[in-house]
Amino acid sequence: MSTPFHDANAKLLILRDLLFEERESPETWELLCAALDDWPTDDSLPIAFDYIQSHLDLWPDALRLAPRRWWEVVRGGGDEPRFSLARKLSLAAYGGGAKAVAALLGEPTMGRLTILDLSHNRLTAAEAVRLARSPHLAGLKDLDLGLNELGGKGVAAVVAAPWFAGLERLDLTSNQIPNEGLAAFAALGSSGLRSLVLWGNGIGPMGAQDLASSPGLDGLERLNLGWNAVGDEGASALLRAGWLAGLSHLDLSNNKITGEGTRVLVEDQTVWRLPRVDLRGNAVGAELRALCQRHRPDWLV
């Protein structure tokens, strides 16, 4: 019969083979997690962590997805040391959104996460306020809150969160945000946001103006405002945004922009220099469409 010492050494050999012979991939990560699940119940687990961590530090955080089985232990109040190796947690369509947020509030190991997906959980403003108060989310870089019910109050809570300044990507797709619900962005002093998704929120000219006047969006590279209602007035406000020239991708599809509005957009020199613009679902005339197709083949019109 093998001793725990020999079992641990055998496991370390497995980890070595995975880390040196397999490429970084979701499949390799799953194999690593499975090997750790079956680790001997002795004090060699910290040794395995130290061994793995030096390699995982070179991996993209997006590959280090916490298995749901680890999360369930944490959510239940149990001790799951393996969870500390994860950098991404996806609870999309989890079905227990409020309880998940409660667990996030009190779990220190959440501080290691950089990517968190809470989309499609029917989270309300109350959950957003609680989430914003969490002391354990300072490491977040990417937060997906799409397909919830945050409303304007929930958005304001997220933007005011102490950890918001560290976010690089925020997804607020379809969150029932009223037209005045983006006022928090206008008051935003600074942020690290590179990508902002506001698809499908019924945002009108007032919301577009709040975004355009925000000094905290100076580093923005991608803005998705598809399926809103900014119209010509909102589009005109965006043209005055100080951060517009820094965008690599602007989505204004299906925004009730008229033919005159799209003409003004396309003729604006700052917009014309953007690598990718999506104007589908607006009134783009045939002449303007042909011009874009000839000179801006990556645009969607």
C-alpha positions in Angstrom: 0.0 0.0 0.0 1.4 3.5 -0.9 2.0 6.0 1.8 0.5 9.5 1.7 4.1 10.8 1.0 4.3 8.6 -2.1 0.8 9.6 -3.1 1.7 13.3 -2.9 4.9 12.7 -4.9 3.0 10.9 -7.5 0.5 13.8 -7.7 3.3 16.3 -8.0 4.7 14.4 -11.0 1.2 14.6 -12.6 1.2 18.4 -11.9 4.7 18.7 -13.4 3.7 16.9 -16.5 0.6 19.0 -16.9 2.4 22.3 -16.4 5.4 21.5 -18.6 4.0 19.3 -21.3 0.5 20.7 -21.9 -0.2 24.2 -23.2 -2.2 26.7 -21.3 -5.8 26.0 -22.0 -9.2 25.5 -20.4 -8.7 21.7 -20.7 -5.3 21.9 -18.9 -6.8 24.0 -16.2 -9.6 21.4 -15.7 -7.1 18.6 -15.4 -5.1 20.6 -12.8 -8.3 21.2 -10.8 -9.2 17.5 -11.0 -5.7 16.5 -9.8 -6.1 18.9 -6.8 -9.6 17.5 -6.1 -8.1 14.1 -5.6 -5.1 15.3 -3.5 -4.1 13.3 -0.4 -5.5 14.6 2.8 -2.2 15.6 4.4 0.0 18.7 4.7 1.4 18.4 1.2 -1.4 20.5 -0.4 0.3 23.8 0.4 3.4 22.4 -1.4 1.3 21.7 -4.4 -0.1 25.2 -4.3 3.3 26.8 -4.2 4.5 24.6 -7.1 1.5 25.5 -9.2 1.3 29.1 -8.4 4.7 30.0 -9.8 3.4 28.6 -13.2 -0.1 30.0 -13.0 1.1 33.5 -12.5 2.0 33.4 -16.2 -1.4 32.2 -17.2 -4.2 34.6 -18.4 -6.7 35.1 -15.6 -9.6 34.2 -17.9 -8.4 30.6 -18.0 -8.4 30.2 -14.2 -12.1 29.6 -13.8 -13.2 28.4 -10.4 -15.1 25.1 -10.7 -18.7 25.3 -9.4 -17.9 22.5 -7.0 -15.3 24.7 -5.3 -17.7 27.6 -5.2 -20.5 25.6 -3.6 -18.2 24.7 -0.7 -17.3 28.4 -0.2 -21.0 29.5 -0.6 -21.9 27.0 2.1 -19.4 28.4 4.5 -16.9 25.6 4.2 -13.2 25.8 3.8 -12.0 25.3 0.2 -8.4 26.3 -0.1 -8.3 25.4 -3.8 -10.6 28.3 -4.5 -7.7 30.7 -3.8 -6.0 29.5 -7.1 -8.9 30.8 -9.2 -9.0 34.2 -10.7 -12.4 34.0 -12.5 -15.8 33.1 -11.1 -18.9 32.6 -13.3 -22.3 32.5 -11.7 -24.2 33.4 -14.9 -27.8 32.2 -14.6 -26.9 30.8 -11.2 -30.5 31.0 -10.0 -29.5 32.2 -6.5 -28.2 35.6 -7.2 -29.0 37.2 -3.9 -27.5 34.4 -1.9 -24.4 34.4 -4.2 -23.9 38.1 -3.5 -24.2 37.5 0.2 -21.5 34.9 0.0 -19.3 37.3 -2.0 -19.6 39.9 0.8 -18.1 37.7 3.5 -15.5 35.6 1.7 -11.9 37.0 1.8 -10.6 34.7 -0.9 -12.8 36.7 -3.3 -10.1 39.3 -3.1 -8.1 37.1 -5.5 -10.7 37.3 -8.3 -10.2 39.6 -11.2 -13.1 38.4 -13.4 -16.7 38.0 -12.0 -19.8 37.1 -14.0 -23.1 37.6 -12.2 -25.2 38.0 -15.4 -28.7 36.8 -15.7 -29.5 36.5 -12.0 -32.3 39.0 -11.6 -30.2 41.0 -9.3 -31.9 44.3 -8.1 -30.5 47.6 -6.9 -30.5 46.1 -3.3 -28.0 43.4 -4.4 -25.9 46.0 -6.3 -25.7 48.2 -3.2 -24.5 45.2 -1.1 -22.0 44.2 -3.8 -20.6 47.7 -3.9 -19.9 47.5 -0.2 -17.9 44.3 -0.3 -14.4 44.8 1.0 -13.2 41.7 -0.9 -13.5 42.8 -4.6 -10.6 45.2 -4.8 -8.9 43.0 -7.4 -11.7 43.0 -9.9 -10.9 44.0 -13.5 -13.9 42.5 -15.3 -17.4 42.6 -14.0 -20.5 41.3 -15.9 -23.8 42.3 -14.5 -25.7 42.0 -17.7 -29.4 40.8 -17.9 -30.3 41.8 -14.3 -32.6 44.4 -12.9 -30.2 47.0 -11.4 -32.0 50.1 -12.6 -30.5 53.6 -12.1 -29.9 53.2 -8.4 -28.0 49.9 -8.9 -25.8 51.4 -11.5 -25.1 54.4 -9.3 -24.1 52.0 -6.4 -21.7 50.1 -8.7 -20.1 53.3 -10.1 -19.6 54.6 -6.5 -18.1 51.3 -5.2 -14.6 51.6 -3.7 -13.3 48.9 -6.1 -14.9 50.5 -9.2 -11.7 52.5 -10.0 -9.9 49.2 -10.7 -12.4 47.9 -13.3 -11.3 47.7 -16.9 -14.5 46.1 -18.3 -18.1 46.6 -17.1 -21.1 44.9 -18.8 -24.5 46.4 -17.9 -26.5 44.8 -20.7 -30.3 45.0 -20.3 -30.6 46.3 -16.8 -33.7 48.5 -17.0 -31.6 51.7 -16.7 -33.8 54.8 -16.9 -32.8 57.8 -19.0 -31.4 59.5 -15.9 -29.7 56.3 -14.7 -26.3 57.2 -16.1 -25.9 60.4 -14.1 -23.3 58.6 -11.9 -21.0 58.5 -14.9 -21.2 62.2 -15.4 -20.0 62.7 -11.8 -17.3 60.1 -12.2 -13.9 61.6 -11.5 -11.6 58.9 -12.7 -11.7 55.2 -13.6 -9.7 52.6 -15.4 -12.6 51.5 -17.7 -11.5 50.3 -21.1 -14.8 48.6 -22.2 -18.4 49.6 -21.3 -21.4 47.7 -22.4 -24.8 49.3 -22.1 -26.7 47.4 -24.7 -30.5 47.3 -24.6 -31.3 49.7 -21.8 -33.6 52.3 -23.5 -31.0 55.0 -23.0 -32.0 58.3 -24.6 -30.3 61.6 -25.3 -29.9 62.5 -21.6 -28.0 59.3 -20.9 -25.8 59.8 -23.9 -25.0 63.3 -22.7 -24.1 62.1 -19.2 -21.7 59.6 -20.8 -20.2 62.2 -23.1 -19.5 64.6 -20.2 -17.8 62.0 -18.0 -14.1 62.8 -17.4 -13.8 59.3 -15.9 -14.1 57.6 -19.4 -10.9 59.1 -20.8 -9.4 55.7 -21.2 -12.4 54.1 -22.8 -11.6 52.0 -25.9 -14.9 50.1 -26.5 -18.4 51.5 -26.0 -21.5 49.4 -26.8 -24.7 51.4 -26.8 -26.5 49.1 -29.2 -30.3 48.9 -29.0 -30.9 52.1 -27.2 -32.7 55.3 -28.2 -30.0 58.0 -28.2 -31.3 59.5 -31.5 -29.7 62.4 -33.3 -29.4 64.5 -30.1 -27.6 61.8 -28.2 -25.3 61.0 -31.1 -24.5 64.7 -31.3 -23.6 64.8 -27.6 -21.3 61.9 -28.1 -19.4 63.8 -30.8 -18.4 66.3 -28.1 -17.0 63.6 -25.8 -13.4 64.2 -24.9 -12.8 60.4 -24.9 -14.3 59.7 -28.4 -11.0 59.8 -30.2 -9.6 57.0 -28.0 -12.2 54.4 -29.0 -11.4 51.5 -31.2 -15.0 50.2 -31.3 -18.2 52.2 -31.1 -21.6 50.5 -31.3 -24.6 52.7 -32.0 -26.7 50.2 -33.8 -30.5 50.4 -33.5 -30.5 53.8 -31.8 -33.2 55.7 -33.8 -30.7 57.9 -35.5 -32.0 59.5 -38.6 -30.4 59.9 -42.0 -29.2 63.4 -41.1 -27.9 62.1 -37.8 -25.8 59.3 -39.4 -24.5 61.8 -42.0 -23.3 64.1 -39.3 -21.6 61.2 -37.5 -19.9 59.9 -40.6 -18.7 63.3 -41.6 -17.1 64.0 -38.2 -13.4 63.6 -38.5 -12.9 62.0 -35.1 -15.6 59.3 -35.8 -14.2 58.8 -39.3 -10.9 57.8 -37.9 -12.3 55.1 -35.6 -11.3 51.6 -36.7 -14.8 50.1 -36.1 -18.2 51.7 -35.9 -21.6 49.9 -35.9 -24.5 51.9 -37.3 -26.8 49.1 -38.3 -30.5 49.6 -37.7 -30.3 53.3 -38.2 -31.2 55.4 -41.2 -28.0 55.1 -43.3 -28.6 56.2 -46.9 -27.3 54.3 -49.9 -24.7 56.9 -50.7 -23.4 57.0 -47.2 -23.4 53.2 -47.0 -21.4 52.9 -50.2 -18.9 55.5 -48.9 -18.4 53.5 -45.7 -18.1 50.2 -47.5 -15.4 51.6 -49.8 -13.3 53.4 -47.2 -14.2 51.8 -43.9 -14.7 48.1 -44.7 -14.6 47.2 -41.0 -17.6 49.4 -40.2 -21.0 47.8 -39.9 -23.6 49.8 -41.7 
